[in-house]
Each structure stands twice: as C-alpha cells, then as structure tokens.
Amino acid sequence: MNALPSSYDVDAGLNFRQRVLAMLGLCCVLIMVALDQTVVGTAMPTVVADLHGFALYAWVGTSYLLTSVITVPIFGKLGDDHGRKPFVLAAIVLFTAASMLCGLAQDMMQLVLARALQGVGGGMLVATTFACVPDLFPETRERLRWQVMLSASFGLANAVGPSLGGFLTEYFGWRSVFFVNLPVGLASLGFVWRFLPVIRHAARPPSRLDWQGAVLIALFLGSLQLAVEWLPQHKPPLLLGLLAGLGLAALATLIWWEKRSPNPLLPPSMLSHPGLAPLFGLSLLMGFGMFAVMYYAPLMFQAGFGLSPNQAGILVTPLVVFITIGSMFNGRIVQRLRHPTRLLGLGLLMFALTAALLARTTMATAHGLIIANMMLGGLGLGLLMPNLTIFVQQLAPRRQLGVSTAMLQSTRMVGGMLGTAVMGAVVSHHFQQGVASMLAARHGEVWRERLSDPQTLLNAGSLAQFRQAAASGADALLAASRELLVSSIHYSQWLVAAGLLLGLWLVRKVPVVALDGAAPEKALSHE
C-alpha cells in the first residue's frame, strides 16, 4: 500500500472502498484486544487455582496495564511522526506471540512476564488504532457515523468474551483463552497489511523521541505499582519508603524534564489544557472502576458464590455487551444534544450505581437481577468511553491526535492498573484479617494458611483435600470463608462507587464541545 502524502486532507487519497476495508482492518485489531481483555478476567480464578499463586493474582492484570501505559505515549508520538501503519503491524505480531507465551506459562511468574510482554503490544495497538480513525475521517460528524463499526466490533468481542472465556476454561482448560488470539491476530495482520494506508500529519521531519521521559514514566509507575502491591504484604518499612521516595523523585524529575524538553512525550500544555485535563481525569476514574469490577466480580461469583467459570461468564457478559449497545445509542443522540458533555455525568452515575449494587449482591440474589445490574453498568460505560475519545479528538490539534488519544488511553490504563492493584490489596487484606479472626474464634488457627488463600475455594482438588483433613467441620469453615471473601469484595465495590461519584466534579469542568467540522489544526505550544 502506498503511503499518502503528509496532509490533513485524505479525501483525495482514499476512496470509499479503501476506507471501508481500512476500517475493517482496525475492527479486527480491536476485536483481538477486546477479546483478550474479556476472556482473561473470567479465566483468572481457574488460572490461580491451577498455578497456585494468588499473591500474583492482581499482577496478571497490572503487569499488562503497566507495560501498556509506558508504551502508549511512546508509540502515540511515533505514530504522529512516522505514520501509524508500521506500528500497528509490529504490535499485532508482538501481541499474538505474547498470547502464545501466556498459554504456555508453567507458573504464575511466567504468566505475569508474558502478560507484561503482551502489554507492550497492547499499548502499541491502543496508541495507534484509535488515532487512525480521525486520520481516515477528519470530519467529526462523518467520524461519528463510521465509529459505529468500531462499537460493533468491540461489542462482538465483548459479547462472546466472558462466556467464551468461561466455556473454554471449563471444557478446554484456561490455556485455550490465550490461544484464541492466534487466529484473530493472523486475520488482523492480513487486513492491516493490505488495506490500511500510511498517513503522516507532521509537516517537518520526525523529531527525536523523548526517551528520558519514557524512562521516568516507567520508574514512577513501576515504583507506584510495587508500593501498592507490597503495602498489605507487610514488606519492610525501609523498602516501602525507598519505593515511595523513588516514585516521588521520578515524578518530580518527569515534571521538570517535560517542561524543558524540546519534544516532550507528555506535553505539559496538554495536561494543563482546561478542556483536555478533566477528560483525562475522567478516563483515569473510568479505568479504575471498570477494571476493579471486571476483575473482582468473576472472583466473587466463582470463589464466593461457588459458580462455575461458565456460569460466571454468563453473568458478566451483559456488562460488556451493553457497552456496545450504549455506544451505538450514544452515537445517535450525542450530536442532537445542546450539551453533549452531560452524557459523561449520566454514564458515571449509572456505572457507580452498578458498583454499589454489586456491593449488595449475595449468593441469594437472583441471577436476573445481577444481569440487569450488569446491563446498567454497560450502558453507563457505553456513554463514557466513546464520548471521552470524541471530545478529546475534537479539542486536540490534528497534528497531535496520536499524542492526545494515547494520553487518554494511558490515563484509562493507569486507572485500570490502580483499580486492580488497590482493590486487590483491599480484598486481600480484609479477607486475610477476616479469616484470621474467624479461625481464632473457632479455635481453628491450624487452617489459617489454607483458608487465607482463595484458591482453596476455587480448586476442586484443594477443596477435596481440605474436606478430608478438616473432616466434619470443613463445610462450616468453607462457608464462613466464602462469606468473608464476598464481604471483602463488597467493601472494594463501595470504594469504587464512591470514587466514580467524585468524577461528577470533573464533568462540570469539561467545556462545551461543538461536534461539527474537523479538529483544530494549530498545535498546542509546549511552553
């Protein structure tokens, strides 16, 4: 495919057929990423039960998010300078290969490392795929119509993801949920290679990449992640203090460097922009809540309620299906509203209500009510996710679409990283403390090591061994442990709901966005 000239007008370079096929290629990429995110969450309790590593449960998600967050701004900038197609192709190959390594992992540490590598590919895809859409469709109204294809693709993957993850895990083993990426990756590679054009918006030669900024971002986020993970594990205070100090030093140095860098990876002007800054903050909160719900709801359903992976997948599926339905509904109404930004507040309220209702869900709750609650949360996310992207791309200069879109996705991933890590720490701490108190009251401290690990509640072999060892009192201890785990997850969901409600203040800071015409041409100053 020949590269198009460096220009803001792609109408002359692409006809209707080329646009459709290019969008189909992007849809294949999005299906692969969305499918991976949804199938893994449902399979994780079984993975932990098989590989025996609950201490690294959150790291399977956060290692992916951490490496994604670091790579997203890098490749967002590279895509602006060099065109996005080469990086989309490289990302598909890396993501697919890492998926195969995940499926071959023999212990939790190997899985965490493979997920980290997969996150590099995922970050490259996120940084480039979403920014390709305004490249192909500069006019906002036209772009809104064509984004229905992306919403439908996202919905297709999300609709089958949780149920597919549960089905594959139950009947073919958890490794199959990673191998399912291989055929999708090959299809994505063929489509993108053949049909996606190379479009560059930079009028000047590519600038030198801000590697110093990338290293500082990695140090800051890595230190933050380790500190959050290790705090409830009672690591030495000196070690935690050193991590906190390293993180703060990296953050301060990053701010100082980006203000002075001739080509900053995170342009300070964009972070302080009165319209973009609150949108980035809302993306952070959305990621925090979304990942905290999607990772710990399946754990509650399986370990707490005793449901099978397939049953848990059926309960989670409506959440992701209705993200698409909400996105498609949003596409029909957002242009007709005088104040479209108010949809962000409505989406936040709906998803916060879902988290609050999850905090009230028990084993006796009818599955129909759980499904209805998941539908509500999906609709809320369907109003949040596309509008955040639309508003950012409308407010940001066209030559910085890659950077601005990458920063939006980065903040969502940072939120997801914090959501899984912080809620993982909360759940683990409350569960272990509750089990210790329960066993002390029942004079059963001998079982503390087994019952403090939720994999005892998940693994059929571990359950059988415990019942044989504890004899007649086993069922009572297991029931009490399940209740404590559910209570711990309930507590985490109350925190999620409270955090999401704080986003209403940010919604008030978002300026009026006019959804007509193309994004502004003038780049933001780095001063």
C-alpha positions as CSV (number, residue, x, y, z in Angstrom):
1,M,0.0,0.0,0.0
2,N,1.4,3.3,-1.0
3,A,1.8,6.0,1.7
4,L,-0.3,9.0,1.4
5,P,1.3,12.5,1.3
6,S,1.7,14.4,4.5
7,S,-1.6,16.2,4.6
8,Y,-4.7,16.9,6.7
9,D,-7.0,16.1,3.7
10,V,-7.2,12.4,3.0
11,D,-10.3,12.6,0.8
12,A,-8.2,12.8,-2.3
13,G,-6.1,9.8,-1.3
14,L,-8.7,7.3,-0.2
15,N,-11.9,6.3,-2.0
16,F,-15.0,4.7,-0.2
17,R,-13.9,1.1,-0.7
18,Q,-10.4,1.8,0.7
19,R,-11.9,3.5,3.8
20,V,-14.3,0.5,4.4
21,L,-11.5,-2.1,4.1
22,A,-9.2,0.0,6.2
23,M,-11.8,0.3,8.9
24,L,-12.4,-3.5,8.7
25,G,-8.7,-4.0,9.5
26,L,-8.9,-1.7,12.5
27,C,-12.0,-3.6,13.6
28,C,-10.1,-6.9,13.5
29,V,-7.4,-5.3,15.7
30,L,-10.0,-4.0,18.2
31,I,-11.7,-7.4,18.3
32,M,-8.3,-9.1,19.2
33,V,-7.6,-6.6,22.1
34,A,-11.1,-6.6,23.5
35,L,-11.4,-10.4,23.3
36,D,-8.2,-10.8,25.2
37,Q,-9.4,-8.4,28.0
38,T,-12.7,-10.1,28.4
39,V,-11.8,-13.8,28.3
40,V,-8.9,-13.5,30.7
41,G,-10.9,-12.0,33.5
42,T,-13.3,-14.9,33.6
43,A,-10.5,-17.5,33.4
44,M,-8.3,-15.9,36.1
45,P,-9.8,-17.7,39.2
46,T,-9.1,-21.0,37.5
47,V,-5.6,-19.9,36.4
48,V,-4.8,-19.1,40.1
49,A,-6.2,-22.4,41.2
50,D,-4.0,-24.3,38.7
51,L,-0.8,-22.4,39.0
52,H,-1.0,-21.8,42.8
53,G,-0.2,-18.1,43.0
54,F,-2.9,-15.9,44.5
55,A,-0.3,-13.4,45.6
56,L,0.3,-12.6,42.0
57,Y,-3.5,-12.6,41.0
58,A,-3.6,-8.8,40.5
59,W,-0.2,-8.8,38.7
60,V,-1.6,-10.8,35.8
61,G,-3.7,-7.7,35.0
62,T,-1.5,-5.0,36.3
63,S,1.7,-6.2,34.6
64,Y,-0.2,-5.9,31.3
65,L,-1.5,-2.5,32.2
66,L,1.8,-1.2,33.5
67,T,3.8,-2.0,30.3
68,S,0.9,-0.7,28.2
69,V,0.8,2.6,30.0
70,I,4.5,3.0,29.4
71,T,4.4,2.2,25.7
72,V,1.2,4.0,24.7
73,P,2.6,7.6,24.8
74,I,5.8,6.4,23.1
75,F,4.1,4.9,20.1
76,G,1.4,7.6,20.0
77,K,4.2,10.1,19.4
78,L,6.0,7.8,16.9
79,G,2.7,7.3,15.0
80,D,2.3,11.1,14.7
81,D,5.8,11.4,13.3
82,H,6.2,8.3,11.1
83,G,2.6,7.2,10.3
84,R,0.7,4.6,12.3
85,K,0.6,1.6,10.0
86,P,4.2,0.2,10.7
87,F,3.5,0.2,14.4
88,V,0.1,-1.4,14.1
89,L,1.7,-4.3,12.1
90,A,4.5,-4.7,14.6
91,A,2.1,-4.6,17.5
92,I,-0.1,-7.3,16.1
93,V,2.9,-9.6,15.7
94,L,4.1,-8.9,19.2
95,F,0.7,-9.2,20.8
96,T,-0.1,-12.5,19.1
97,A,3.3,-14.0,20.0
98,A,2.9,-13.0,23.6
99,S,-0.5,-14.5,23.8
100,M,1.0,-17.8,22.8
101,L,3.6,-17.5,25.6
102,C,0.8,-16.8,28.1
103,G,-0.9,-20.0,27.1
104,L,2.4,-21.9,27.6
105,A,3.2,-20.5,31.0
106,Q,4.1,-23.1,33.6
107,D,3.8,-20.9,36.7
108,M,2.3,-17.5,37.8
109,M,5.6,-15.7,37.3
110,Q,6.0,-16.9,33.7
111,L,2.4,-15.8,33.1
112,V,3.0,-12.4,34.6
113,L,6.1,-11.8,32.5
114,A,4.3,-13.0,29.3
115,R,1.4,-10.7,30.1
116,A,3.9,-7.8,30.5
117,L,5.2,-8.5,27.0
118,Q,1.6,-8.7,25.7
119,G,1.0,-5.3,27.3
120,V,3.8,-3.8,25.2
121,G,1.9,-5.0,22.1
122,G,-1.4,-3.9,23.5
123,G,0.0,-0.5,24.3
124,M,1.2,-0.1,20.7
125,L,-2.2,-1.1,19.4
126,V,-4.1,1.3,21.6
127,A,-1.7,4.2,20.8
128,T,-2.2,3.7,17.1
129,T,-5.5,2.1,16.3
130,F,-7.8,4.7,17.8
131,A,-5.8,7.6,16.3
132,C,-6.2,6.0,12.8
133,V,-9.9,6.8,12.8
134,P,-9.7,10.6,12.7
135,D,-6.9,10.1,10.1
136,L,-9.4,8.4,7.8
137,F,-12.3,10.6,8.7
138,P,-11.3,14.2,9.6
139,E,-14.9,15.5,9.8
140,T,-16.4,14.9,13.2
141,R,-19.9,14.0,12.0
142,E,-18.6,11.5,9.5
143,R,-16.3,10.0,12.0
144,L,-19.2,9.5,14.5
145,R,-21.1,7.5,11.8
146,W,-18.1,5.3,11.0
147,Q,-17.3,4.7,14.6
148,V,-20.3,2.5,14.8
149,M,-18.2,-0.1,13.1
150,L,-15.7,0.0,16.0
151,S,-18.5,-0.1,18.5
152,A,-20.0,-3.1,16.8
153,S,-16.6,-4.9,16.7
154,F,-16.0,-4.1,20.3
155,G,-19.4,-5.4,21.2
156,L,-18.9,-8.6,19.2
157,A,-15.7,-9.4,21.1
158,N,-17.2,-8.3,24.5
159,A,-20.5,-10.2,23.8
160,V,-18.7,-13.5,23.3
161,G,-15.7,-12.8,25.5
162,P,-16.8,-13.6,29.1
163,S,-19.0,-16.6,28.0
164,L,-16.3,-17.8,25.6
165,G,-13.7,-17.5,28.4
166,G,-15.9,-19.5,30.8
167,F,-16.7,-22.1,28.2
168,L,-13.1,-22.6,27.1
169,T,-11.8,-22.7,30.6
170,E,-14.4,-25.2,31.7
171,Y,-14.1,-27.6,28.7
172,F,-10.7,-27.0,27.2
173,G,-8.6,-25.5,30.0
174,W,-7.6,-22.0,30.8
175,R,-4.7,-22.0,28.3
176,S,-7.1,-22.0,25.4
177,V,-8.3,-18.5,26.3
178,F,-4.9,-17.2,25.3
179,F,-4.5,-19.4,22.2
180,V,-7.8,-18.0,20.8
181,N,-5.9,-14.8,20.0
182,L,-3.8,-16.6,17.4
183,P,-6.3,-16.9,14.5
184,V,-7.7,-13.4,15.3
185,G,-4.2,-12.0,15.2
186,L,-3.4,-13.6,11.8
187,A,-6.7,-12.2,10.4
188,S,-5.8,-8.7,11.7
189,L,-2.3,-8.8,10.3
190,G,-3.6,-9.7,6.8
191,F,-6.2,-6.9,6.8
192,V,-4.0,-4.2,8.1
193,W,-1.1,-5.1,5.8
194,R,-3.2,-5.0,2.7
195,F,-5.6,-2.1,3.3
196,L,-4.5,0.4,5.9
197,P,-2.7,3.4,4.4
198,V,0.2,5.2,5.9
199,I,-0.8,8.8,6.8
200,R,1.5,11.3,8.3
201,H,0.4,14.7,9.6
202,A,3.8,16.1,10.5
203,A,5.0,18.8,8.1
204,R,8.5,18.7,9.4
205,P,10.9,15.7,9.7
206,P,10.3,13.3,12.6
207,S,11.7,14.7,15.9
208,R,13.9,12.8,18.4
209,L,11.9,10.7,20.8
210,D,11.8,11.7,24.4
211,W,13.5,8.6,25.8
212,Q,14.3,10.3,29.1
213,G,10.6,10.9,29.6
214,A,9.8,7.3,28.9
215,V,12.3,6.0,31.4
216,L,11.0,8.4,34.1
217,I,7.4,7.3,33.4
218,A,8.5,3.7,33.8
219,L,10.2,4.4,37.1
220,F,7.3,6.4,38.5
221,L,4.6,3.9,37.6
222,G,6.7,0.8,38.4
223,S,7.5,2.2,41.9
224,L,3.9,3.1,42.5
225,Q,2.7,-0.3,41.4
226,L,5.2,-2.2,43.7
227,A,4.4,0.1,46.7
228,V,0.7,-0.6,46.3
229,E,1.2,-4.3,45.9
230,W,3.6,-4.7,48.8
231,L,2.0,-2.5,51.4
232,P,-0.6,-5.1,52.5
233,Q,2.0,-7.8,52.4
234,H,3.9,-6.2,55.4
235,K,7.1,-5.7,53.5
236,P,10.0,-4.0,55.4
237,P,9.1,-0.3,56.0
238,L,12.5,0.7,54.7
239,L,11.9,-1.0,51.4
240,L,8.4,0.6,51.1
241,G,9.9,4.0,52.0
242,L,12.6,3.6,49.3
243,L,10.0,2.7,46.7
244,A,7.8,5.7,47.7
245,G,10.9,8.0,47.5
246,L,11.9,6.7,44.1
247,G,8.4,7.2,42.8
248,L,8.1,10.8,44.0
249,A,11.6,11.6,42.7
250,A,10.8,10.1,39.3
251,L,7.5,12.1,39.2
252,A,9.2,15.4,40.2
253,T,12.0,14.8,37.7
254,L,9.5,13.9,35.0
255,I,7.6,17.2,35.5
256,W,10.8,19.2,35.4
257,W,12.1,17.4,32.3
258,E,8.9,17.6,30.3
259,K,8.7,21.3,30.8
260,R,12.2,21.7,29.4
261,S,12.2,19.0,26.7
262,P,12.1,20.3,23.1
263,N,9.8,17.4,22.2
264,P,8.1,16.1,25.4
265,L,6.5,12.7,25.4
266,L,3.7,14.2,27.7
267,P,3.3,17.8,26.6
268,P,2.7,19.9,29.7
269,S,0.4,22.2,27.7
270,M,-1.9,19.3,27.0
271,L,-2.1,18.2,30.7
272,S,-2.9,21.8,31.7
273,H,-5.4,22.4,28.9
274,P,-8.7,23.5,30.5
275,G,-10.7,21.2,28.2
276,L,-8.4,18.1,28.0
277,A,-7.3,17.9,31.6
278,P,-10.7,17.0,33.1
279,L,-11.3,14.4,30.3
280,F,-8.0,12.7,31.2
281,G,-9.1,12.7,34.8
282,L,-12.4,11.1,33.9
283,S,-10.6,8.5,31.8
284,L,-8.5,7.7,34.9
285,L,-11.6,7.2,37.1
286,M,-13.4,5.1,34.4
287,G,-10.4,2.8,34.1
288,F,-10.2,2.4,37.9
289,G,-13.8,1.4,38.2
290,M,-14.1,-0.7,35.1
291,F,-11.1,-2.9,35.8
292,A,-11.9,-3.2,39.5
293,V,-15.4,-4.5,38.6
294,M,-14.3,-6.8,35.7
295,Y,-11.6,-8.5,37.7
296,Y,-13.3,-9.0,41.0
297,A,-16.9,-9.6,40.0
298,P,-15.9,-13.0,38.5
299,L,-13.8,-13.8,41.6
300,M,-16.9,-13.1,43.8
301,F,-19.2,-15.2,41.6
302,Q,-16.8,-18.2,41.4
303,A,-14.9,-18.3,44.8
304,G,-17.6,-16.6,46.8
305,F,-20.8,-18.0,45.3
306,G,-19.4,-21.3,44.1
307,L,-20.4,-20.8,40.5
308,S,-18.6,-22.5,37.6
309,P,-16.4,-20.3,35.2
310,N,-19.1,-20.7,32.5
311,Q,-21.9,-19.5,34.9
312,A,-19.7,-16.6,36.0
313,G,-19.1,-15.7,32.4
314,I,-22.8,-15.6,31.6
315,L,-23.3,-13.1,34.5
316,V,-20.5,-10.8,33.4
317,T,-21.4,-10.9,29.7
318,P,-24.2,-8.3,29.8
319,L,-21.8,-5.7,31.2
320,V,-19.6,-5.8,28.1
321,V,-22.5,-6.4,25.6
322,F,-24.3,-3.3,26.8
323,I,-21.1,-1.2,26.5
324,T,-21.6,-1.6,22.7
325,I,-25.4,-1.0,22.9
326,G,-24.7,2.1,24.9
327,S,-22.1,3.3,22.4
328,M,-24.4,2.8,19.5
329,F,-27.2,4.6,21.3
330,N,-24.8,7.4,22.2
331,G,-23.8,7.8,18.5
332,R,-27.4,8.5,17.6
333,I,-28.1,11.1,20.3
334,V,-24.8,12.9,21.0
335,Q,-24.9,15.2,18.0
336,R,-28.5,16.2,18.8
337,L,-27.8,17.5,22.3
338,R,-27.1,21.1,23.1
339,H,-24.8,20.0,25.9
340,P,-23.4,16.6,24.9
341,T,-20.9,16.6,27.8
342,R,-23.7,15.9,30.2
343,L,-23.8,12.3,28.9
344,L,-20.5,11.8,30.8
345,G,-22.2,12.6,34.1
346,L,-25.1,10.2,33.3
347,G,-22.6,7.4,32.4
348,L,-20.7,7.9,35.7
349,L,-23.9,7.8,37.7
350,M,-25.0,4.6,36.0
351,F,-21.7,2.8,36.5
352,A,-21.4,4.0,40.1
353,L,-24.8,2.5,40.8
354,T,-23.7,-0.8,39.3
355,A,-20.7,-0.9,41.6
356,A,-22.9,0.0,44.6
357,L,-25.4,-2.8,43.7
358,L,-22.6,-5.3,43.3
359,A,-21.7,-4.4,46.9
360,R,-25.2,-5.6,47.9
361,T,-25.2,-8.7,45.8
362,T,-25.2,-12.0,47.7
363,M,-25.5,-15.7,46.9
364,A,-29.3,-15.4,47.3
365,T,-29.6,-12.6,44.7
366,A,-31.5,-13.7,41.7
367,H,-29.3,-14.1,38.6
368,G,-31.8,-12.0,36.6
369,L,-31.2,-9.0,39.0
370,I,-27.4,-9.4,38.6
371,I,-27.7,-9.5,34.8
372,A,-29.9,-6.3,34.9
373,N,-27.3,-4.6,37.1
374,M,-24.6,-5.5,34.6
375,M,-26.7,-4.2,31.8
376,L,-27.0,-0.8,33.6
377,G,-23.2,-0.7,34.1
378,G,-22.6,-1.5,30.5
379,L,-24.9,1.3,29.3
380,G,-23.0,3.7,31.6
381,L,-19.6,2.7,30.2
382,G,-21.2,3.0,26.7
383,L,-21.9,6.7,27.3
384,L,-18.4,7.3,28.8
385,M,-15.9,5.5,26.5
386,P,-16.8,6.8,23.1
387,N,-17.6,10.4,24.3
388,L,-14.2,10.7,26.0
389,T,-12.5,9.8,22.8
390,I,-14.7,12.0,20.6
391,F,-14.3,15.1,22.9
392,V,-10.5,14.7,23.2
393,Q,-10.1,14.3,19.4
394,Q,-12.3,17.3,18.9
395,L,-10.4,19.6,21.3
396,A,-6.9,18.5,20.4
397,P,-4.9,19.8,17.4
398,R,-4.9,17.4,14.5
399,R,-1.2,17.1,14.3
400,Q,-1.2,15.9,18.0
401,L,-4.1,13.4,17.6
402,G,-1.8,10.5,18.3
403,V,-0.4,12.0,21.5
404,S,-3.8,13.2,22.8
405,T,-5.5,9.9,22.0
406,A,-2.6,8.0,23.5
407,M,-2.7,10.1,26.7
408,L,-6.5,9.4,27.0
409,Q,-5.8,5.7,26.7
410,S,-2.8,5.9,29.1
411,T,-4.9,7.5,31.8
412,R,-7.5,4.8,31.4
413,M,-4.8,2.2,31.8
414,V,-3.2,3.9,34.8
415,G,-6.7,3.9,36.3
416,G,-7.1,0.2,35.5
417,M,-3.7,-0.5,37.0
418,L,-4.6,1.3,40.2
419,G,-8.0,-0.3,40.2
420,T,-6.8,-3.9,40.1
421,A,-3.8,-3.2,42.4
422,V,-5.6,-1.1,45.0
423,M,-8.7,-3.2,45.1
424,G,-6.5,-6.4,45.1
425,A,-4.7,-5.0,48.2
426,V,-8.1,-4.1,49.8
427,V,-9.6,-7.5,49.1
428,S,-6.6,-9.5,50.2
429,H,-6.1,-7.5,53.4
430,H,-9.8,-7.7,54.5
431,F,-10.1,-11.3,53.6
432,Q,-7.0,-12.5,55.4
433,Q,-7.8,-10.4,58.5
434,G,-11.4,-11.8,58.5
435,V,-10.2,-15.4,58.1
436,A,-7.7,-14.9,61.0
437,S,-10.4,-13.6,63.3
438,M,-12.9,-16.2,62.3
439,L,-10.5,-19.1,62.9
440,A,-9.3,-17.6,66.2
441,A,-13.0,-17.5,67.4
442,R,-13.4,-21.1,66.3
443,H,-10.0,-22.3,67.6
444,G,-9.1,-23.4,64.1
445,E,-5.8,-21.5,63.6
446,V,-4.3,-24.6,62.1
447,W,-6.2,-24.0,58.9
448,R,-5.2,-20.3,58.5
449,E,-2.7,-20.9,55.8
450,R,-5.1,-22.8,53.6
451,L,-8.2,-20.7,54.1
452,S,-6.3,-17.4,53.7
453,D,-5.7,-18.3,50.1
454,P,-8.8,-18.1,47.9
455,Q,-7.5,-20.8,45.6
456,T,-8.7,-23.2,48.3
457,L,-12.2,-22.1,47.4
458,L,-11.6,-22.4,43.7
459,N,-9.6,-25.6,43.1
460,A,-11.6,-28.8,43.3
461,G,-8.5,-30.7,44.4
462,S,-7.7,-28.3,47.2
463,L,-11.4,-28.4,48.3
464,A,-11.3,-32.2,48.5
465,Q,-8.1,-32.2,50.4
466,F,-9.4,-29.7,52.9
467,R,-12.6,-31.5,53.5
468,Q,-10.7,-34.7,54.1
469,A,-8.3,-33.0,56.5
470,A,-10.9,-30.9,58.4
471,A,-13.5,-33.7,58.5
472,S,-16.9,-32.8,59.9
473,G,-16.1,-29.1,60.4
474,A,-14.9,-28.4,56.8
475,D,-18.2,-27.3,55.3
476,A,-18.8,-24.7,58.1
477,L,-15.3,-23.3,57.7
478,L,-15.6,-23.1,53.9
479,A,-18.9,-21.4,54.1
480,A,-17.6,-18.8,56.5
481,S,-14.5,-18.2,54.3
482,R,-16.8,-17.7,51.3
483,E,-18.8,-15.1,53.2
484,L,-15.7,-13.3,54.2
485,L,-14.4,-13.2,50.7
486,V,-17.7,-11.9,49.4
487,S,-17.7,-9.3,52.2
488,S,-14.2,-8.2,51.2
489,I,-15.2,-7.7,47.6
490,H,-18.3,-5.9,48.7
491,Y,-16.1,-3.4,50.5
492,S,-14.0,-2.9,47.4
493,Q,-17.0,-2.1,45.3
494,W,-18.3,0.5,47.8
495,L,-14.9,2.2,47.3
496,V,-15.3,2.0,43.5
497,A,-18.8,3.6,43.7
498,A,-17.5,6.4,45.9
499,G,-14.5,7.1,43.6
500,L,-16.7,7.3,40.5
501,L,-19.0,9.8,42.1
502,L,-16.0,12.1,42.5
503,G,-16.0,12.3,38.7
504,L,-19.1,14.4,38.7
505,W,-16.9,17.4,39.8
506,L,-14.7,16.8,36.8
507,V,-17.7,16.6,34.4
508,R,-18.5,20.2,35.4
509,K,-15.0,21.3,34.3
510,V,-15.4,20.0,30.7
511,P,-16.1,22.8,28.3
512,V,-18.9,22.9,25.7
513,V,-17.8,20.8,22.7
514,A,-19.1,21.6,19.3
515,L,-19.4,18.4,17.3
516,D,-19.0,19.8,13.8
517,G,-16.1,20.2,11.5
518,A,-12.6,18.8,12.0
519,A,-10.2,19.1,14.9
520,P,-8.2,22.3,15.0
521,E,-5.0,22.5,13.0
522,K,-2.9,24.6,15.3
523,A,-0.7,22.5,17.6
524,L,-0.5,23.2,21.3
525,S,2.6,25.0,22.5
526,H,5.0,23.1,24.7
527,E,5.8,26.1,26.6
